[in-house]
Amino acid sequence: MTLAILLIIPFIVGLALRLLGKQEKVAWFISSLVLPAFVLFVEFVLPYRGGGASMWPIAFVFGGFYGTISGGLGVLAAKLYL
């Protein structure tokens, strides 16, 4: 459930930034930073809740990839709307 919400947020950010008049590349770049920023926030700001090895580098890479795809889809949706 959390992953679904986290993939919707970059979509909404990309959509909103493009609808507010930002260029496509800028909106896509900013929306692709949402998920990696969340991974870093969870790892370095919140207290550690795990019991084993930390897997944040893997989550960072895959989160960045899926955040980029989701943000790009948001920018594409705004482009189709406009």
DRENMARKOL-885700 format. One record per residue (C-alpha): residue in one letter; x, y, z. Coordinates in pm, whole numbers, plus 32768, in hexadecimal, padded with zeros to 4 digits. Each point is the difference from the previous one (the first is absolute). Layout:
// DRENMARKOL-885700
AXYZ;...
This chain:
// DRENMARKOL-885700
M800080008000;T811880F18058;L80B37FB57EB9;A7EC480507F3B;I7FDD814C80B3;L8170804F7FC9;L7FDE7FBC7E8C;I7ECF80E27FE9;I80B2812780A3;P8107802F7EEB;F7EE87FE47EFF;I7F3C811480AC;V813580DB802C;G805D7FE07E90;L7E9A80437F96;A7FDC812D80E4;L814C809D7FA2;R7FBA7FDD7E8E;L7EA1808E8027;L8091812580C3;G80D7805C7ED5;K81517F618043;Q80C07F727ED9;E7FDE7E8C7FC5;K81697FAE8054;V7FF780C98143;A7EB67F65806F;W80807EA37FB1;F8149803A80B9;I7F5A80878139;S7EF87EEE8005;S810C7EF57FD8;L80AB807B813F;V7ED07FC480DC;L802C7E8B803C;P817A8002803A;A7FD3812480F1;F7EFE7F3480BE;V80EE7ED68015;L811480DF8089;F7F0D809E80F7;V7F927EAD8082;E81667F82801C;F80AC812B809F;V7EF280C280B9;L7F0C7EFE808A;P80777F078107;Y80737EAE7F7B;R7EEC7EFA8019;G80A97EDA7F53;G80A67ED7809B;G80F37F9B7EF0;A80D080997EF0;S7F9481507F7C;M7F8F7FEE7E96;W7FDF81747FC2;P80FA800F7EDD;I7F2E7F077F3D;A7EC180B8805A;F80AA81437F95;V80587F7A7EA7;F7EB57F567FBB;G7F3C811D809F;G80B680F87F23;F7FB07F327ECC;Y7E907FD18050;G7FE181688074;T808E80757EB4;I7F0A7F297F3F;S7ED9807280D4;G806481707FEC;G802C7FE17E88;L7EA37F707FE2;G7F7B812A80C5;V80AE80F37F17;L7F7E7F3D7ED4;A7E9D800D808A;A801E8179802B;K8087801F7E9D;L7ED67F417F79;Y7F1680D680CD;L809981457F88;
